[in-house]
Amino acid sequence: MNRQSIFFTITVSFIISILLVVVSFLILLTHNYKTQENQLLDKYVYVSKMVSKQDFRFSETFIKNLEDINYKLIFEKSQINAITYNPKTKVLVERVHPKHNDIFRVLNLDDVNYVYIKKRGDTILIKDEDTSHNDTSIYIILVFAILFITIVLVYLITLRKLMPLKILKDKVRTLGDENFDFECCNTKGKDEVSLLAVEFKKSAQKLKNLKEARNIFIRNIMHELKTPITKGKFLTSLEQNEENNEKLKSVFIRLEALINEFASIEELISSNKNIDKKFYFLDDIIDNAKDILMIEDEYVISKYENKKLEVNFKLFSIAVKNLIDNAIKYSPNKEVIIKTEDENIIFENIGLELEAPFEKYFEPFFSNEDKSKDSFGLGLYIVHNILKANGYILEYEYKNETNRFICKKEESSTI
């Protein structure tokens, strides 16, 4: 196991914790045993001294005094042997005199304590008829068992929670091989590891979508550039005259327009969600869009409230420019009406209804676009992605022979 791994650190910490608990348990048990032993000695040594002073000649008065304090003398040899040699008898305390070999024991049988005294060959047993039990060992063992089980469960739960990190580590390595499709961990969990797995999966999906979008984009770039380049090469082989020069000029104009569209898409893809947004008036954005298109104000009919929007000025102007351009380009009267309804910005133009489902126009180089009007099928694709990056969505409806493109704000950002 890697010593720098978090799993190694947790395992070592667990082992150290268990060792500390076990050592503490043994120390407590030993201390508890010593305490109980001292308590028994304090209680029975005094009685044994009283008996020893009688030199094993006990008067009726002495026996009566012992009985008054709940002690009973046992003289019969058979009774003594029945208790001392019983397999169930436990020796709680034992002391042996180093010189005289006198023996002092505290025995327990059936929860009754007996004091065993052997002195100079004489043996006597004293029964404690008021035996009290104060064994705290059971509580120490119970606490230890609970603590041990708790530590083990915490260790196992922690490992289970962190185990997805190993899977995530392996998945991160596979990202270099462009393996973006995977299922990992419990994505419904609320712990940090599960949330990390969810965010990682989202990032992998974004990378996959970006890769696919770029692949489609590059393939279509090659396709779209090939047509004007082929046409230009053909025109250069023809006789140089004013008509051919005009056609060649139109090829370069088309290439320039196409490159500008590509630049807009690349800026959008590169910016993604990290675009810089500030507050701008809608009037300023529309004026900038008209300046880019180099069109007169008479083609744009303003019926909007001059709201303040939190957007990226340059990108949002491109989206507005494309919507105005499309509306004018496909309208018989070459006019576009711009309105506002609540937080929505609406672009209206008279014309035919879109033939394909609206979502199809969000695809780059959608082939249903009319290429005769200098359209590359990128207009609404760019608009859709710019609006999405600025917190808007694009909706479409057709009413009374009028196309309505609605820029709908997902969250209010007006003042």
Secondary structure by P-SEA (a helix, b strand, c coil): cccccaaaaaaaaaaaaaaaaaaaaaaaaaaaaaaaaaaaaaccaaaaaaaaaacccccaaaaaaaaaabbbbbccaaaaaaaaacccccccbbbbcccccbbbbbbbcccbbbbbbbcccbbbbbbccccccccaaaaaaaaaaaaaaaaaaaaaaaaaaacaaaaaaaaaaacccccccccccccccccaaaaaaaaaaaaaaaaaaaaaaaaaaaaaaaaaaaaaaaaaaaaaaccccaaaaaaaaaaaaaaaaaaaaaaaaaaaaaaccccbbbbbbaaaaaaaaaaaacccccccccccccccccccaaaaaaaaaaaaaaaaaaccccbbbbbbcccbbbbbbbccccccccccccccccccccccccccccaaaaaaaaaaaacbbbbbbbcccbbbbbbcccccccc
